[in-house]
Amino acid sequence: MLETLNDPPRLHAAIVHFPVVLAFIGVPLMLALIATRGRSCTLRWLLVALYVVGSVGGFVAMQVGGRAEDKLSELSANGPGLTHAAHEELEEHEEMGEKLWWMMLLPAGAVALGAVKRTPVRVIALVLALGLGVLAATLAGLTAHRGGTLVYAHGVGVPASPNNYPAKP
């Protein structure tokens, strides 16, 4: 466990699951809030908290990801380095991750706006929140996919091991 805390690539891998999961959980909870016509205060503030905590988790993951990239650069200086394809994938993953943490604040704000008692404002806020929640979940999924491609297709951040490659016939 302590080894993970001291290794930025491993720590990044552990932390990133948190905002991704929260982004996906937000969508069905948003639908449940809409089913109550936005009247459930408990569900509303749970969603606001969920997206804010997901945003904080995304910010921390981004910071640790920057440290993981620094470590990768350090290792690349002593070895073969990243392939061009892996470098491009890493850049895309990084750009998407930089957007995700603040993107998760948008549905939180729209859900909070749904606390307004006027029905037309609440309905518009909830529809907007649902759209922003779906957008955040989509961005989280795409960012996670790029991260998975880095690890599983390019082997980035994975210590060399004979178990990482298919057995030779």
C-alpha positions in Angstrom: 0.0 0.0 0.0 2.8 2.5 0.9 4.5 1.5 -2.3 1.5 2.8 -4.3 1.4 6.1 -2.4 5.0 6.7 -3.3 4.7 5.7 -6.9 2.9 8.4 -9.0 1.9 6.1 -11.9 0.3 3.6 -9.5 -1.3 6.3 -7.4 -2.7 7.9 -10.5 -4.2 4.6 -11.5 -5.8 4.2 -8.1 -7.2 7.7 -7.9 -8.6 8.0 -11.5 -11.3 5.4 -10.9 -13.0 7.7 -8.3 -14.1 10.6 -10.5 -14.9 8.2 -13.4 -17.3 6.1 -11.3 -18.9 9.2 -9.7 -19.5 10.7 -13.2 -21.3 7.6 -14.3 -23.3 7.2 -11.1 -24.5 10.8 -11.4 -26.5 10.1 -14.6 -29.0 7.6 -13.1 -29.2 9.6 -9.9 -30.0 12.7 -12.1 -32.8 10.7 -13.8 -34.2 9.8 -10.3 -34.1 13.4 -9.3 -36.0 14.3 -12.5 -38.5 11.6 -11.8 -39.3 13.4 -8.5 -39.6 16.6 -10.6 -36.7 18.0 -8.7 -38.5 18.0 -5.4 -36.2 15.6 -3.5 -33.9 17.8 -1.5 -31.8 14.8 -0.3 -31.2 13.6 -3.9 -30.5 17.1 -5.1 -27.8 17.8 -2.5 -26.4 14.3 -2.8 -25.9 15.0 -6.5 -24.3 18.3 -5.9 -21.9 16.7 -3.4 -21.2 13.8 -5.7 -20.2 16.0 -8.6 -18.1 18.3 -6.3 -16.3 15.3 -4.8 -15.8 13.9 -8.3 -14.4 17.2 -9.4 -12.0 17.3 -6.5 -11.0 13.6 -7.2 -10.5 14.6 -10.9 -8.3 17.5 -9.9 -6.2 15.3 -7.6 -5.9 12.7 -10.4 -4.8 15.4 -12.8 -2.1 16.5 -10.4 -0.8 13.0 -9.7 -1.0 12.3 -13.4 1.4 15.2 -14.0 3.8 13.7 -11.5 3.4 10.3 -13.2 4.2 11.9 -16.6 7.3 13.5 -15.0 8.4 10.1 -13.7 7.8 8.6 -17.2 9.9 11.3 -18.8 12.6 10.6 -16.2 12.5 6.9 -17.1 12.4 7.6 -20.8 15.6 9.7 -20.5 17.4 6.4 -19.4 15.6 4.1 -21.9 14.0 3.9 -25.2 11.2 6.4 -24.4 7.6 6.6 -25.7 6.7 5.7 -29.2 5.1 8.5 -31.3 1.7 6.8 -31.0 2.0 6.5 -27.2 3.1 10.1 -26.9 0.1 11.3 -28.9 -2.3 9.1 -26.8 -0.7 10.5 -23.6 -1.2 14.1 -24.8 -4.9 13.4 -25.6 -5.4 11.7 -22.3 -3.8 14.6 -20.5 -5.9 17.3 -22.3 -9.1 15.4 -21.6 -8.2 14.9 -17.9 -7.5 18.6 -17.6 -11.1 19.3 -18.7 -12.9 16.6 -16.7 -12.3 18.0 -13.2 -14.0 21.4 -14.0 -16.6 19.8 -16.3 -17.9 17.9 -13.3 -18.7 21.2 -11.5 -21.2 22.2 -14.3 -23.9 19.6 -13.5 -23.3 20.4 -9.8 -24.1 24.0 -10.4 -27.1 23.2 -12.6 -28.5 20.8 -10.0 -28.1 23.4 -7.3 -29.9 25.9 -9.5 -32.8 23.4 -9.6 -33.4 24.3 -5.9 -35.3 27.3 -7.1 -39.0 26.9 -6.3 -40.2 28.2 -9.6 -41.1 25.2 -11.7 -40.0 26.5 -15.1 -36.5 27.4 -13.7 -36.3 24.1 -11.9 -37.2 22.1 -15.1 -34.7 24.0 -17.3 -32.0 23.6 -14.6 -32.6 19.8 -14.3 -32.7 19.2 -18.1 -29.5 21.2 -18.4 -28.0 19.3 -15.5 -28.8 16.0 -17.1 -27.2 17.1 -20.4 -24.1 18.3 -18.5 -24.0 15.1 -16.5 -24.1 12.9 -19.6 -21.4 15.1 -21.1 -19.2 14.7 -18.0 -19.8 10.9 -18.0 -18.9 10.8 -21.7 -15.7 12.8 -21.2 -14.8 10.6 -18.2 -15.4 7.4 -20.2 -13.3 8.7 -23.2 -10.5 9.9 -20.8 -10.5 6.5 -19.1 -10.4 4.7 -22.4 -7.3 6.7 -23.5 -5.7 5.9 -20.2 -6.5 2.2 -20.6 -5.1 2.3 -24.2 -1.9 3.8 -22.8 -1.5 1.0 -20.3 -2.8 -2.0 -22.2 -1.9 -1.2 -25.8 1.3 0.8 -25.3 2.5 -0.6 -21.9 2.9 2.9 -20.5 3.5 2.8 -16.7 3.7 -0.9 -16.6 6.9 -2.5 -15.3 8.5 -4.8 -17.8 7.3 -8.4 -17.0 7.2 -11.5 -19.1 3.5 -11.8 -18.0 2.7 -8.6 -20.0 3.3 -10.2 -23.3 1.6 -13.2 -25.0 3.6 -16.5 -24.7 5.7 -17.4 -27.7 4.6 -20.6 -29.5 
